[in-house]
């Protein structure tokens, strides 16, 4: 048996109202990449488009529309996967969200745990200036396609550099952080780099002298 009840408080406020109050209480605010947002980055995610539309009137923090498997209808609007991934719908929802968060098998469908050609979902979303943050990436062998040979870093590399997604939703943040550190090391401050070079040159002059 399945229940889908809208949560309300005695004062008439909805769940979204209370949720945003908590965000503001702890300083979460600001548009994507704004100064306020960079202080405490956050993405508000939901499978319910009506919730995202409602909450967009309460906060300008970035929102992501989560998309389930191709067989699942949206609980609040009873729309099909085809409907919510259409060009017309992307044109509509982009006014309220910065991106979509699809189940990763809808982006690259597996066949007996092997990768098949990717769908056009990422290209379509990007054409509407929507980011794509697929979910959920896990390190256990049973969740890694055979093509990656039990290597989660190979999976990250494939999705970021070949599929071209903008972000990943993972249960293993340490692994993704390691991948980012290895592939995109922090830039060294030019002043610090120049100072180090000067010190190295000074040491070399003493050795040669």
Steps between C-alpha positions, in 0.01 A plus 500: 500500500633844406410834656581837351390768743596866492656601831352812662541665838235652727594848379410399145856489376614225268811286523678725250436807717655336805788363295595843365473651848765252616722584203484871576560435869833338418602747232425306182398750234592656169485421132730240349866617508409825678718622786240391757464158340877442480525548877269201559422315175171314482276339238134443584386177335157348453316246285188718532487783244218679682714514813789654305272759344355589841836521674641722224274774636661464843873483422732563208737219600559267201261212449531167318211300356559132578382256233420136573512195275320504164213294643424729795241780495548817701310462828357851510411561134472140371715580197698243304875495444445599137295801605746636758801458269340664197627825353179676598529388862867594523404845369249523784700359791820693422332810643506331841808274505864515394512137400364148502609199703413188300540136602827418322355199317271737310808678366703190409274193510677177605463166328602202716721740698673630187471857374292576193499821292393802702162660449454861392394612850822686586516674162133596523537639852811698406315644200258651752784627723427239764778325689496122537585333834423125469463269801609280680868407461633226728830316533375146564560254215131423456430867422786544251447401138730226375659747256668681791672185638399580860673841479280788624753754371458363148126548544544862613728567203249352256205700630684830532711493184300284259138541605566863596297530819540805724495325836462160665291381793705242690491305824882501499601865515857416599560312176357780288707754693813294432415489130458877491831552681684274258345638182459867595762588762456838674670788323814625670492869584728682252666704775577188701623322190729793415640508852576127488675544165711784641601290801592208274711730282674644807581152631630396159730806485656408835553142386659610174711763678 
